[in-house]
């Protein structure tokens, strides 16, 4: 849920909105920013920054872009097909 606290953090003195709320609450302020444009369209914001890139090779995944969120979304969507 996007609370008023995060909506406040997207306010700007020189623009209608700003797309960053500062150092804290980045994923939540990003969701608050997107909410302003979604109107009545159902939407979801997934913060994948922490898992988007692998710094080293792992036994289960190579170094570089991970695609972890893509895998999660595919599995989530498969659940609706059953």
mmCIF file of the N, C-alpha and C atoms, coordinates in Angstrom:
data_MODEL
# 
_entry.id   MODEL 
# 
loop_
_atom_site.group_PDB 
_atom_site.id 
_atom_site.type_symbol 
_atom_site.label_atom_id 
_atom_site.label_alt_id 
_atom_site.label_comp_id 
_atom_site.label_asym_id 
_atom_site.label_entity_id 
_atom_site.label_seq_id 
_atom_site.pdbx_PDB_ins_code 
_atom_site.Cartn_x 
_atom_site.Cartn_y 
_atom_site.Cartn_z 
_atom_site.occupancy 
_atom_site.B_iso_or_equiv 
_atom_site.pdbx_formal_charge 
_atom_site.auth_seq_id 
_atom_site.auth_comp_id 
_atom_site.auth_asym_id 
_atom_site.auth_atom_id 
_atom_site.pdbx_PDB_model_num 
ATOM 1   N N  . UNK A 1 1  ? 0.827  -1.197  0.000   1.00 0.00 ? 1  UNK A N  1 
ATOM 2   C CA . UNK A 1 1  ? 0.000  0.000   0.000   1.00 0.00 ? 1  UNK A CA 1 
ATOM 3   C C  . UNK A 1 1  ? 0.872  1.262   0.000   1.00 0.00 ? 1  UNK A C  1 
ATOM 4   N N  . UNK A 1 2  ? 0.436  2.246   -0.729  1.00 0.00 ? 2  UNK A N  1 
ATOM 5   C CA . UNK A 1 2  ? 1.149  3.521   -0.781  1.00 0.00 ? 2  UNK A CA 1 
ATOM 6   C C  . UNK A 1 2  ? 0.492  4.462   0.227   1.00 0.00 ? 2  UNK A C  1 
ATOM 7   N N  . UNK A 1 3  ? 1.212  4.805   1.257   1.00 0.00 ? 3  UNK A N  1 
ATOM 8   C CA . UNK A 1 3  ? 0.661  5.669   2.302   1.00 0.00 ? 3  UNK A CA 1 
ATOM 9   C C  . UNK A 1 3  ? 0.900  7.141   1.980   1.00 0.00 ? 3  UNK A C  1 
ATOM 10  N N  . UNK A 1 4  ? 0.174  8.000   2.685   1.00 0.00 ? 4  UNK A N  1 
ATOM 11  C CA . UNK A 1 4  ? 0.318  9.443   2.496   1.00 0.00 ? 4  UNK A CA 1 
ATOM 12  C C  . UNK A 1 4  ? 1.749  9.906   2.751   1.00 0.00 ? 4  UNK A C  1 
ATOM 13  N N  . UNK A 1 5  ? 2.433  9.232   3.667   1.00 0.00 ? 5  UNK A N  1 
ATOM 14  C CA . UNK A 1 5  ? 3.823  9.583   3.978   1.00 0.00 ? 5  UNK A CA 1 
ATOM 15  C C  . UNK A 1 5  ? 4.690  9.540   2.720   1.00 0.00 ? 5  UNK A C  1 
ATOM 16  N N  . UNK A 1 6  ? 4.516  8.503   1.907   1.00 0.00 ? 6  UNK A N  1 
ATOM 17  C CA . UNK A 1 6  ? 5.329  8.368   0.697   1.00 0.00 ? 6  UNK A CA 1 
ATOM 18  C C  . UNK A 1 6  ? 4.847  9.291   -0.414  1.00 0.00 ? 6  UNK A C  1 
ATOM 19  N N  . UNK A 1 7  ? 3.555  9.545   -0.466  1.00 0.00 ? 7  UNK A N  1 
ATOM 20  C CA . UNK A 1 7  ? 3.044  10.515  -1.438  1.00 0.00 ? 7  UNK A CA 1 
ATOM 21  C C  . UNK A 1 7  ? 3.613  11.902  -1.155  1.00 0.00 ? 7  UNK A C  1 
ATOM 22  N N  . UNK A 1 8  ? 3.728  12.254  0.122   1.00 0.00 ? 8  UNK A N  1 
ATOM 23  C CA . UNK A 1 8  ? 4.314  13.546  0.514   1.00 0.00 ? 8  UNK A CA 1 
ATOM 24  C C  . UNK A 1 8  ? 5.751  13.666  0.022   1.00 0.00 ? 8  UNK A C  1 
ATOM 25  N N  . UNK A 1 9  ? 6.476  12.562  0.040   1.00 0.00 ? 9  UNK A N  1 
ATOM 26  C CA . UNK A 1 9  ? 7.890  12.576  -0.338  1.00 0.00 ? 9  UNK A CA 1 
ATOM 27  C C  . UNK A 1 9  ? 8.097  12.785  -1.838  1.00 0.00 ? 9  UNK A C  1 
ATOM 28  N N  . UNK A 1 10 ? 7.043  12.684  -2.632  1.00 0.00 ? 10 UNK A N  1 
ATOM 29  C CA . UNK A 1 10 ? 7.172  12.913  -4.079  1.00 0.00 ? 10 UNK A CA 1 
ATOM 30  C C  . UNK A 1 10 ? 6.849  14.352  -4.459  1.00 0.00 ? 10 UNK A C  1 
ATOM 31  N N  . UNK A 1 11 ? 6.463  15.166  -3.490  1.00 0.00 ? 11 UNK A N  1 
ATOM 32  C CA . UNK A 1 11 ? 6.152  16.570  -3.783  1.00 0.00 ? 11 UNK A CA 1 
ATOM 33  C C  . UNK A 1 11 ? 7.441  17.339  -4.056  1.00 0.00 ? 11 UNK A C  1 
ATOM 34  N N  . UNK A 1 12 ? 7.317  18.346  -4.909  1.00 0.00 ? 12 UNK A N  1 
ATOM 35  C CA . UNK A 1 12 ? 8.473  19.151  -5.302  1.00 0.00 ? 12 UNK A CA 1 
ATOM 36  C C  . UNK A 1 12 ? 8.117  20.629  -5.257  1.00 0.00 ? 12 UNK A C  1 
ATOM 37  N N  . UNK A 1 13 ? 9.101  21.453  -4.979  1.00 0.00 ? 13 UNK A N  1 
ATOM 38  C CA . UNK A 1 13 ? 8.868  22.900  -4.979  1.00 0.00 ? 13 UNK A CA 1 
ATOM 39  C C  . UNK A 1 13 ? 8.998  23.501  -6.378  1.00 0.00 ? 13 UNK A C  1 
ATOM 40  N N  . UNK A 1 14 ? 9.541  22.725  -7.339  1.00 0.00 ? 14 UNK A N  1 
ATOM 41  C CA . UNK A 1 14 ? 9.742  23.254  -8.692  1.00 0.00 ? 14 UNK A CA 1 
ATOM 42  C C  . UNK A 1 14 ? 9.066  22.430  -9.785  1.00 0.00 ? 14 UNK A C  1 
ATOM 43  N N  . UNK A 1 15 ? 8.384  21.354  -9.405  1.00 0.00 ? 15 UNK A N  1 
ATOM 44  C CA . UNK A 1 15 ? 7.718  20.497  -10.394 1.00 0.00 ? 15 UNK A CA 1 
ATOM 45  C C  . UNK A 1 15 ? 6.443  19.928  -9.785  1.00 0.00 ? 15 UNK A C  1 
ATOM 46  N N  . UNK A 1 16 ? 5.620  19.314  -10.627 1.00 0.00 ? 16 UNK A N  1 
ATOM 47  C CA . UNK A 1 16 ? 4.403  18.673  -10.119 1.00 0.00 ? 16 UNK A CA 1 
ATOM 48  C C  . UNK A 1 16 ? 4.750  17.524  -9.176  1.00 0.00 ? 16 UNK A C  1 
ATOM 49  N N  . UNK A 1 17 ? 5.729  16.723  -9.567  1.00 0.00 ? 17 UNK A N  1 
ATOM 50  C CA . UNK A 1 17 ? 6.190  15.572  -8.783  1.00 0.00 ? 17 UNK A CA 1 
ATOM 51  C C  . UNK A 1 17 ? 7.682  15.404  -8.984  1.00 0.00 ? 17 UNK A C  1 
ATOM 52  N N  . UNK A 1 18 ? 8.310  14.702  -8.049  1.00 0.00 ? 18 UNK A N  1 
ATOM 53  C CA . UNK A 1 18 ? 9.679  14.258  -8.288  1.00 0.00 ? 18 UNK A CA 1 
ATOM 54  C C  . UNK A 1 18 ? 9.702  12.744  -8.145  1.00 0.00 ? 18 UNK A C  1 
ATOM 55  N N  . UNK A 1 19 ? 10.583 12.104  -8.898  1.00 0.00 ? 19 UNK A N  1 
ATOM 56  C CA . UNK A 1 19 ? 10.560 10.642  -8.928  1.00 0.00 ? 19 UNK A CA 1 
ATOM 57  C C  . UNK A 1 19 ? 11.507 10.009  -7.918  1.00 0.00 ? 19 UNK A C  1 
ATOM 58  N N  . UNK A 1 20 ? 11.999 10.773  -6.987  1.00 0.00 ? 20 UNK A N  1 
ATOM 59  C CA . UNK A 1 20 ? 12.780 10.211  -5.898  1.00 0.00 ? 20 UNK A CA 1 
ATOM 60  C C  . UNK A 1 20 ? 12.438 10.947  -4.619  1.00 0.00 ? 20 UNK A C  1 
ATOM 61  N N  . UNK A 1 21 ? 12.321 10.207  -3.566  1.00 0.00 ? 21 UNK A N  1 
ATOM 62  C CA . UNK A 1 21 ? 11.981 10.817  -2.292  1.00 0.00 ? 21 UNK A CA 1 
ATOM 63  C C  . UNK A 1 21 ? 13.186 11.043  -1.412  1.00 0.00 ? 21 UNK A C  1 
ATOM 64  N N  . UNK A 1 22 ? 14.372 10.884  -1.959  1.00 0.00 ? 22 UNK A N  1 
ATOM 65  C CA . UNK A 1 22 ? 15.572 11.033  -1.156  1.00 0.00 ? 22 UNK A CA 1 
ATOM 66  C C  . UNK A 1 22 ? 16.175 9.684   -0.829  1.00 0.00 ? 22 UNK A C  1 
ATOM 67  N N  . UNK A 1 23 ? 16.971 9.673   0.203   1.00 0.00 ? 23 UNK A N  1 
ATOM 68  C CA . UNK A 1 23 ? 17.744 8.480   0.548   1.00 0.00 ? 23 UNK A CA 1 
ATOM 69  C C  . UNK A 1 23 ? 16.881 7.319   1.047   1.00 0.00 ? 23 UNK A C  1 
ATOM 70  N N  . UNK A 1 24 ? 15.858 7.596   1.817   1.00 0.00 ? 24 UNK A N  1 
ATOM 71  C CA . UNK A 1 24 ? 15.079 6.525   2.451   1.00 0.00 ? 24 UNK A CA 1 
ATOM 72  C C  . UNK A 1 24 ? 13.760 6.275   1.719   1.00 0.00 ? 24 UNK A C  1 
ATOM 73  N N  . UNK A 1 25 ? 13.323 5.039   1.727   1.00 0.00 ? 25 UNK A N  1 
ATOM 74  C CA . UNK A 1 25 ? 12.019 4.687   1.163   1.00 0.00 ? 25 UNK A CA 1 
ATOM 75  C C  . UNK A 1 25 ? 11.976 4.707   -0.346  1.00 0.00 ? 25 UNK A C  1 
ATOM 76  N N  . UNK A 1 26 ? 13.103 4.439   -1.004  1.00 0.00 ? 26 UNK A N  1 
ATOM 77  C CA . UNK A 1 26 ? 13.178 4.530   -2.463  1.00 0.00 ? 26 UNK A CA 1 
ATOM 78  C C  . UNK A 1 26 ? 12.140 3.703   -3.196  1.00 0.00 ? 26 UNK A C  1 
ATOM 79  N N  . UNK A 1 27 ? 11.956 2.459   -2.803  1.00 0.00 ? 27 UNK A N  1 
ATOM 80  C CA . UNK A 1 27 ? 10.970 1.608   -3.473  1.00 0.00 ? 27 UNK A CA 1 
ATOM 81  C C  . UNK A 1 27 ? 9.557  2.119   -3.220  1.00 0.00 ? 27 UNK A C  1 
ATOM 82  N N  . UNK A 1 28 ? 9.318  2.582   -2.015  1.00 0.00 ? 28 UNK A N  1 
ATOM 83  C CA . UNK A 1 28 ? 7.984  3.078   -1.671  1.00 0.00 ? 28 UNK A CA 1 
ATOM 84  C C  . UNK A 1 28 ? 7.680  4.410   -2.339  1.00 0.00 ? 28 UNK A C  1 
ATOM 85  N N  . UNK A 1 29 ? 8.675  5.299   -2.425  1.00 0.00 ? 29 UNK A N  1 
ATOM 86  C CA . UNK A 1 29 ? 8.433  6.571   -3.108  1.00 0.00 ? 29 UNK A CA 1 
ATOM 87  C C  . UNK A 1 29 ? 8.313  6.356   -4.610  1.00 0.00 ? 29 UNK A C  1 
ATOM 88  N N  . UNK A 1 30 ? 9.011  5.367   -5.150  1.00 0.00 ? 30 UNK A N  1 
ATOM 89  C CA . UNK A 1 30 ? 8.844  5.035   -6.573  1.00 0.00 ? 30 UNK A CA 1 
ATOM 90  C C  . UNK A 1 30 ? 7.421  4.564   -6.831  1.00 0.00 ? 30 UNK A C  1 
ATOM 91  N N  . UNK A 1 31 ? 6.886  3.752   -5.938  1.00 0.00 ? 31 UNK A N  1 
ATOM 92  C CA . UNK A 1 31 ? 5.500  3.299   -6.072  1.00 0.00 ? 31 UNK A CA 1 
ATOM 93  C C  . UNK A 1 31 ? 4.534  4.474   -5.965  1.00 0.00 ? 31 UNK A C  1 
ATOM 94  N N  . UNK A 1 32 ? 4.809  5.403   -5.053  1.00 0.00 ? 32 UNK A N  1 
ATOM 95  C CA . UNK A 1 32 ? 3.947  6.584   -4.907  1.00 0.00 ? 32 UNK A CA 1 
ATOM 96  C C  . UNK A 1 32 ? 3.969  7.425   -6.177  1.00 0.00 ? 32 UNK A C  1 
ATOM 97  N N  . UNK A 1 33 ? 5.132  7.557   -6.792  1.00 0.00 ? 33 UNK A N  1 
ATOM 98  C CA . UNK A 1 33 ? 5.269  8.308   -8.042  1.00 0.00 ? 33 UNK A CA 1 
ATOM 99  C C  . UNK A 1 33 ? 4.440  7.645   -9.145  1.00 0.00 ? 33 UNK A C  1 
ATOM 100 N N  . UNK A 1 34 ? 4.563  6.334   -9.293  1.00 0.00 ? 34 UNK A N  1 
ATOM 101 C CA . UNK A 1 34 ? 3.820  5.608   -10.327 1.00 0.00 ? 34 UNK A CA 1 
ATOM 102 C C  . UNK A 1 34 ? 2.311  5.674   -10.092 1.00 0.00 ? 34 UNK A C  1 
ATOM 103 N N  . UNK A 1 35 ? 1.913  5.644   -8.825  1.00 0.00 ? 35 UNK A N  1 
ATOM 104 C CA . UNK A 1 35 ? 0.487  5.696   -8.478  1.00 0.00 ? 35 UNK A CA 1 
ATOM 105 C C  . UNK A 1 35 ? -0.194 6.928   -9.069  1.00 0.00 ? 35 UNK A C  1 
ATOM 106 N N  . UNK A 1 36 ? 0.531  8.021   -9.162  1.00 0.00 ? 36 UNK A N  1 
ATOM 107 C CA . UNK A 1 36 ? -0.035 9.261   -9.691  1.00 0.00 ? 36 UNK A CA 1 
ATOM 108 C C  . UNK A 1 36 ? -0.410 9.147   -11.166 1.00 0.00 ? 36 UNK A C  1 
ATOM 109 N N  . UNK A 1 37 ? 0.150  8.191   -11.881 1.00 0.00 ? 37 UNK A N  1 
ATOM 110 C CA . UNK A 1 37 ? -0.109 8.028   -13.310 1.00 0.00 ? 37 UNK A CA 1 
ATOM 111 C C  . UNK A 1 37 ? -1.012 6.834   -13.621 1.00 0.00 ? 37 UNK A C  1 
ATOM 112 N N  . UNK A 1 38 ? -1.186 5.933   -12.667 1.00 0.00 ? 38 UNK A N  1 
ATOM 113 C CA . UNK A 1 38 ? -1.949 4.707   -12.907 1.00 0.00 ? 38 UNK A CA 1 
ATOM 114 C C  . UNK A 1 38 ? -3.455 4.952   -12.964 1.00 0.00 ? 38 UNK A C  1 
ATOM 115 N N  . UNK A 1 39 ? -3.917 5.995   -12.297 1.00 0.00 ? 39 UNK A N  1 
ATOM 116 C CA . UNK A 1 39 ? -5.338 6.312   -12.213 1.00 0.00 ? 39 UNK A CA 1 
ATOM 117 C C  . UNK A 1 39 ? -6.130 5.087   -11.773 1.00 0.00 ? 39 UNK A C  1 
ATOM 118 N N  . UNK A 1 40 ? -7.075 4.602   -12.572 1.00 0.00 ? 40 UNK A N  1 
ATOM 119 C CA . UNK A 1 40 ? -7.907 3.462   -12.176 1.00 0.00 ? 40 UNK A CA 1 
ATOM 120 C C  . UNK A 1 40 ? -7.406 2.132   -12.709 1.00 0.00 ? 40 UNK A C  1 
ATOM 121 N N  . UNK A 1 41 ? -6.219 2.121   -13.277 1.00 0.00 ? 41 UNK A N  1 
ATOM 122 C CA . UNK A 1 41 ? -5.648 0.897   -13.829 1.00 0.00 ? 41 UNK A CA 1 
ATOM 123 C C  . UNK A 1 41 ? -4.992 0.083   -12.716 1.00 0.00 ? 41 UNK A C  1 
ATOM 124 N N  . UNK A 1 42 ? -5.351 -1.191  -12.568 1.00 0.00 ? 42 UNK A N  1 
ATOM 125 C CA . UNK A 1 42 ? -4.662 -2.023  -11.575 1.00 0.00 ? 42 UNK A CA 1 
ATOM 126 C C  . UNK A 1 42 ? -3.170 -2.099  -11.922 1.00 0.00 ? 42 UNK A C  1 
ATOM 127 N N  . UNK A 1 43 ? -2.324 -2.000  -10.922 1.00 0.00 ? 43 UNK A N  1 
ATOM 128 C CA . UNK A 1 43 ? -0.888 -1.996  -11.179 1.00 0.00 ? 43 UNK A CA 1 
ATOM 129 C C  . UNK A 1 43 ? -0.146 -2.553  -9.974  1.00 0.00 ? 43 UNK A C  1 
ATOM 130 N N  . UNK A 1 44 ? 1.117  -2.843  -10.192 1.00 0.00 ? 44 UNK A N  1 
ATOM 131 C CA . UNK A 1 44 ? 1.989  -3.329  -9.126  1.00 0.00 ? 44 UNK A CA 1 
ATOM 132 C C  . UNK A 1 44 ? 3.382  -2.769  -9.381  1.00 0.00 ? 44 UNK A C  1 
ATOM 133 N N  . UNK A 1 45 ? 4.087  -2.447  -8.318  1.00 0.00 ? 45 UNK A N  1 
ATOM 134 C CA . UNK A 1 45 ? 5.477  -1.988  -8.426  1.00 0.00 ? 45 UNK A CA 1 
ATOM 135 C C  . UNK A 1 45 ? 6.361  -3.019  -7.748  1.00 0.00 ? 45 UNK A C  1 
ATOM 136 N N  . UNK A 1 46 ? 7.297  -3.558  -8.490  1.00 0.00 ? 46 UNK A N  1 
ATOM 137 C CA . UNK A 1 46 ? 8.239  -4.526  -7.938  1.00 0.00 ? 46 UNK A CA 1 
ATOM 138 C C  . UNK A 1 46 ? 9.612  -3.881  -7.871  1.00 0.00 ? 46 UNK A C  1 
ATOM 139 N N  . UNK A 1 47 ? 10.179 -3.785  -6.699  1.00 0.00 ? 47 UNK A N  1 
ATOM 140 C CA . UNK A 1 47 ? 11.523 -3.236  -6.552  1.00 0.00 ? 47 UNK A CA 1 
ATOM 141 C C  . UNK A 1 47 ? 12.514 -4.384  -6.703  1.00 0.00 ? 47 UNK A C  1 
ATOM 142 N N  . UNK A 1 48 ? 13.189 -4.425  -7.836  1.00 0.00 ? 48 UNK A N  1 
ATOM 143 C CA . UNK A 1 48 ? 14.094 -5.537  -8.134  1.00 0.00 ? 48 UNK A CA 1 
ATOM 144 C C  . UNK A 1 48 ? 15.559 -5.129  -8.089  1.00 0.00 ? 48 UNK A C  1 
ATOM 145 N N  . UNK A 1 49 ? 15.849 -3.912  -7.657  1.00 0.00 ? 49 UNK A N  1 
ATOM 146 C CA . UNK A 1 49 ? 17.222 -3.416  -7.696  1.00 0.00 ? 49 UNK A CA 1 
ATOM 147 C C  . UNK A 1 49 ? 18.195 -4.322  -6.940  1.00 0.00 ? 49 UNK A C  1 
ATOM 148 N N  . UNK A 1 50 ? 17.787 -4.814  -5.799  1.00 0.00 ? 50 UNK A N  1 
ATOM 149 C CA . UNK A 1 50 ? 18.690 -5.627  -4.990  1.00 0.00 ? 50 UNK A CA 1 
ATOM 150 C C  . UNK A 1 50 ? 19.052 -6.967  -5.601  1.00 0.00 ? 50 UNK A C  1 
ATOM 151 N N  . UNK A 1 51 ? 18.236 -7.479  -6.480  1.00 0.00 ? 51 UNK A N  1 
ATOM 152 C CA . UNK A 1 51 ? 18.488 -8.798  -7.076  1.00 0.00 ? 51 UNK A CA 1 
ATOM 153 C C  . UNK A 1 51 ? 18.752 -8.734  -8.572  1.00 0.00 ? 51 UNK A C  1 
ATOM 154 N N  . UNK A 1 52 ? 18.809 -7.555  -9.143  1.00 0.00 ? 52 UNK A N  1 
ATOM 155 C CA . UNK A 1 52 ? 18.910 -7.418  -10.600 1.00 0.00 ? 52 UNK A CA 1 
ATOM 156 C C  . UNK A 1 52 ? 20.276 -7.791  -11.150 1.00 0.00 ? 52 UNK A C  1 
ATOM 157 N N  . UNK A 1 53 ? 21.316 -7.732  -10.341 1.00 0.00 ? 53 UNK A N  1 
ATOM 158 C CA . UNK A 1 53 ? 22.676 -7.933  -10.839 1.00 0.00 ? 53 UNK A CA 1 
ATOM 159 C C  . UNK A 1 53 ? 23.458 -8.801  -9.867  1.00 0.00 ? 53 UNK A C  1 
ATOM 160 N N  . UNK A 1 54 ? 24.101 -9.842  -10.389 1.00 0.00 ? 54 UNK A N  1 
ATOM 161 C CA . UNK A 1 54 ? 24.957 -10.697 -9.567  1.00 0.00 ? 54 UNK A CA 1 
ATOM 162 C C  . UNK A 1 54 ? 26.401 -10.234 -9.731  1.00 0.00 ? 54 UNK A C  1 
ATOM 163 N N  . UNK A 1 55 ? 27.068 -9.935  -8.637  1.00 0.00 ? 55 UNK A N  1 
ATOM 164 C CA . UNK A 1 55 ? 28.455 -9.456  -8.680  1.00 0.00 ? 55 UNK A CA 1 
ATOM 165 C C  . UNK A 1 55 ? 29.438 -10.576 -8.994  1.00 0.00 ? 55 UNK A C  1 
ATOM 166 N N  . UNK A 1 56 ? 29.111 -11.798 -8.593  1.00 0.00 ? 56 UNK A N  1 
ATOM 167 C CA . UNK A 1 56 ? 29.998 -12.950 -8.787  1.00 0.00 ? 56 UNK A CA 1 
ATOM 168 C C  . UNK A 1 56 ? 29.209 -14.127 -9.333  1.00 0.00 ? 56 UNK A C  1 
ATOM 169 N N  . UNK A 1 57 ? 29.924 -15.077 -9.940  1.00 0.00 ? 57 UNK A N  1 
ATOM 170 C CA . UNK A 1 57 ? 29.292 -16.328 -10.355 1.00 0.00 ? 57 UNK A CA 1 
ATOM 171 C C  . UNK A 1 57 ? 28.850 -17.098 -9.119  1.00 0.00 ? 57 UNK A C  1 
ATOM 172 N N  . UNK A 1 58 ? 27.694 -17.690 -9.203  1.00 0.00 ? 58 UNK A N  1 
ATOM 173 C CA . UNK A 1 58 ? 27.173 -18.558 -8.147  1.00 0.00 ? 58 UNK A CA 1 
ATOM 174 C C  . UNK A 1 58 ? 26.900 -19.918 -8.780  1.00 0.00 ? 58 UNK A C  1 
ATOM 175 N N  . UNK A 1 59 ? 26.799 -20.972 -7.982  1.00 0.00 ? 59 UNK A N  1 
ATOM 176 C CA . UNK A 1 59 ? 26.516 -22.284 -8.558  1.00 0.00 ? 59 UNK A CA 1 
ATOM 177 C C  . UNK A 1 59 ? 25.202 -22.322 -9.345  1.00 0.00 ? 59 UNK A C  1 
ATOM 178 N N  . UNK A 1 60 ? 24.257 -21.473 -8.988  1.00 0.00 ? 60 UNK A N  1 
ATOM 179 C CA . UNK A 1 60 ? 22.937 -21.494 -9.621  1.00 0.00 ? 60 UNK A CA 1 
ATOM 180 C C  . UNK A 1 60 ? 22.712 -20.376 -10.641 1.00 0.00 ? 60 UNK A C  1 
ATOM 181 N N  . UNK A 1 61 ? 23.637 -19.397 -10.733 1.00 0.00 ? 61 UNK A N  1 
ATOM 182 C CA . UNK A 1 61 ? 23.434 -18.276 -11.653 1.00 0.00 ? 61 UNK A CA 1 
ATOM 183 C C  . UNK A 1 61 ? 24.770 -17.610 -11.977 1.00 0.00 ? 61 UNK A C  1 
ATOM 184 N N  . UNK A 1 62 ? 24.892 -17.157 -13.208 1.00 0.00 ? 62 UNK A N  1 
ATOM 185 C CA . UNK A 1 62 ? 26.139 -16.532 -13.658 1.00 0.00 ? 62 UNK A CA 1 
ATOM 186 C C  . UNK A 1 62 ? 26.226 -15.076 -13.213 1.00 0.00 ? 62 UNK A C  1 
ATOM 187 N N  . UNK A 1 63 ? 27.429 -14.559 -13.193 1.00 0.00 ? 63 UNK A N  1 
ATOM 188 C CA . UNK A 1 63 ? 27.676 -13.147 -12.910 1.00 0.00 ? 63 UNK A CA 1 
ATOM 189 C C  . UNK A 1 63 ? 26.985 -12.292 -13.970 1.00 0.00 ? 63 UNK A C  1 
ATOM 190 N N  . UNK A 1 64 ? 26.449 -11.141 -13.550 1.00 0.00 ? 64 UNK A N  1 
ATOM 191 C CA . UNK A 1 64 ? 25.800 -10.229 -14.492 1.00 0.00 ? 64 UNK A CA 1 
ATOM 192 C C  . UNK A 1 64 ? 24.321 -10.098 -14.199 1.00 0.00 ? 64 UNK A C  1 
ATOM 193 N N  . UNK A 1 65 ? 23.530 -9.710  -15.210 1.00 0.00 ? 65 UNK A N  1 
ATOM 194 C CA . UNK A 1 65 ? 22.090 -9.539  -14.989 1.00 0.00 ? 65 UNK A CA 1 
ATOM 195 C C  . UNK A 1 65 ? 21.445 -10.862 -14.584 1.00 0.00 ? 65 UNK A C  1 
ATOM 196 N N  . UNK A 1 66 ? 20.631 -10.828 -13.543 1.00 0.00 ? 66 UNK A N  1 
ATOM 197 C CA . UNK A 1 66 ? 20.125 -12.075 -12.966 1.00 0.00 ? 66 UNK A CA 1 
ATOM 198 C C  . UNK A 1 66 ? 18.828 -12.574 -13.580 1.00 0.00 ? 66 UNK A C  1 
ATOM 199 N N  . UNK A 1 67 ? 17.931 -11.685 -13.935 1.00 0.00 ? 67 UNK A N  1 
ATOM 200 C CA . UNK A 1 67 ? 16.623 -12.129 -14.414 1.00 0.00 ? 67 UNK A CA 1 
ATOM 201 C C  . UNK A 1 67 ? 15.778 -12.762 -13.327 1.00 0.00 ? 67 UNK A C  1 
ATOM 202 N N  . UNK A 1 68 ? 16.194 -12.621 -12.074 1.00 0.00 ? 68 UNK A N  1 
ATOM 203 C CA . UNK A 1 68 ? 15.472 -13.265 -10.973 1.00 0.00 ? 68 UNK A CA 1 
ATOM 204 C C  . UNK A 1 68 ? 14.020 -12.807 -10.911 1.00 0.00 ? 68 UNK A C  1 
ATOM 205 N N  . UNK A 1 69 ? 13.781 -11.538 -11.076 1.00 0.00 ? 69 UNK A N  1 
ATOM 206 C CA . UNK A 1 69 ? 12.394 -11.054 -11.028 1.00 0.00 ? 69 UNK A CA 1 
ATOM 207 C C  . UNK A 1 69 ? 11.574 -11.617 -12.185 1.00 0.00 ? 69 UNK A C  1 
ATOM 208 N N  . UNK A 1 70 ? 12.190 -11.791 -13.337 1.00 0.00 ? 70 UNK A N  1 
ATOM 209 C CA . UNK A 1 70 ? 11.488 -12.370 -14.488 1.00 0.00 ? 70 UNK A CA 1 
ATOM 210 C C  . UNK A 1 70 ? 11.056 -13.790 -14.160 1.00 0.00 ? 70 UNK A C  1 
ATOM 211 N N  . UNK A 1 71 ? 11.952 -14.552 -13.586 1.00 0.00 ? 71 UNK A N  1 
ATOM 212 C CA . UNK A 1 71 ? 11.617 -15.929 -13.202 1.00 0.00 ? 71 UNK A CA 1 
ATOM 213 C C  . UNK A 1 71 ? 10.457 -15.946 -12.209 1.00 0.00 ? 71 UNK A C  1 
ATOM 214 N N  . UNK A 1 72 ? 10.498 -15.065 -11.241 1.00 0.00 ? 72 UNK A N  1 
ATOM 215 C CA . UNK A 1 72 ? 9.423  -14.997 -10.244 1.00 0.00 ? 72 UNK A CA 1 
ATOM 216 C C  . UNK A 1 72 ? 8.090  -14.639 -10.885 1.00 0.00 ? 72 UNK A C  1 
ATOM 217 N N  . UNK A 1 73 ? 8.097  -13.679 -11.791 1.00 0.00 ? 73 UNK A N  1 
ATOM 218 C CA . UNK A 1 73 ? 6.859  -13.274 -12.465 1.00 0.00 ? 73 UNK A CA 1 
ATOM 219 C C  . UNK A 1 73 ? 6.300  -14.389 -13.335 1.00 0.00 ? 73 UNK A C  1 
ATOM 220 N N  . UNK A 1 74 ? 7.158  -15.120 -14.016 1.00 0.00 ? 74 UNK A N  1 
ATOM 221 C CA . UNK A 1 74 ? 6.700  -16.239 -14.847 1.00 0.00 ? 74 UNK A CA 1 
ATOM 222 C C  . UNK A 1 74 ? 6.033  -17.294 -13.966 1.00 0.00 ? 74 UNK A C  1 
ATOM 223 N N  . UNK A 1 75 ? 6.654  -17.630 -12.853 1.00 0.00 ? 75 UNK A N  1 
ATOM 224 C CA . UNK A 1 75 ? 6.068  -18.622 -11.953 1.00 0.00 ? 75 UNK A CA 1 
ATOM 225 C C  . UNK A 1 75 ? 4.750  -18.120 -11.364 1.00 0.00 ? 75 UNK A C  1 
ATOM 226 N N  . UNK A 1 76 ? 4.688  -16.848 -11.035 1.00 0.00 ? 76 UNK A N  1 
ATOM 227 C CA . UNK A 1 76 ? 3.454  -16.248 -10.527 1.00 0.00 ? 76 UNK A CA 1 
ATOM 228 C C  . UNK A 1 76 ? 2.349  -16.345 -11.577 1.00 0.00 ? 76 UNK A C  1 
ATOM 229 N N  . UNK A 1 77 ? 2.653  -15.997 -12.815 1.00 0.00 ? 77 UNK A N  1 
ATOM 230 C CA . UNK A 1 77 ? 1.665  -16.047 -13.900 1.00 0.00 ? 77 UNK A CA 1 
ATOM 231 C C  . UNK A 1 77 ? 1.226  -17.479 -14.186 1.00 0.00 ? 77 UNK A C  1 
ATOM 232 N N  . UNK A 1 78 ? 2.147  -18.422 -14.088 1.00 0.00 ? 78 UNK A N  1 
ATOM 233 C CA . UNK A 1 78 ? 1.790  -19.833 -14.306 1.00 0.00 ? 78 UNK A CA 1 
ATOM 234 C C  . UNK A 1 78 ? 0.716  -20.287 -13.328 1.00 0.00 ? 78 UNK A C  1 
ATOM 235 N N  . UNK A 1 79 ? 0.754  -19.754 -12.130 1.00 0.00 ? 79 UNK A N  1 
ATOM 236 C CA . UNK A 1 79 ? -0.244 -20.102 -11.123 1.00 0.00 ? 79 UNK A CA 1 
ATOM 237 C C  . UNK A 1 79 ? -1.655 -19.720 -11.537 1.00 0.00 ? 79 UNK A C  1 
ATOM 238 N N  . UNK A 1 80 ? -1.788 -18.690 -12.347 1.00 0.00 ? 80 UNK A N  1 
ATOM 239 C CA . UNK A 1 80 ? -3.106 -18.274 -12.823 1.00 0.00 ? 80 UNK A CA 1 
ATOM 240 C C  . UNK A 1 80 ? -3.601 -19.151 -13.962 1.00 0.00 ? 80 UNK A C  1 
ATOM 241 N N  . UNK A 1 81 ? -2.692 -19.864 -14.605 1.00 0.00 ? 81 UNK A N  1 
ATOM 242 C CA . UNK A 1 81 ? -3.071 -20.704 -15.734 1.00 0.00 ? 81 UNK A CA 1 
ATOM 243 C C  . UNK A 1 81 ? -3.616 -22.054 -15.318 1.00 0.00 ? 81 UNK A C  1 
ATOM 244 N N  . UNK A 1 82 ? -3.442 -22.411 -14.080 1.00 0.00 ? 82 UNK A N  1 
ATOM 245 C CA . UNK A 1 82 ? -3.882 -23.737 -13.614 1.00 0.00 ? 82 UNK A CA 1 
ATOM 246 C C  . UNK A 1 82 ? -5.292 -23.711 -13.089 1.00 0.00 ? 82 UNK A C  1 
# 
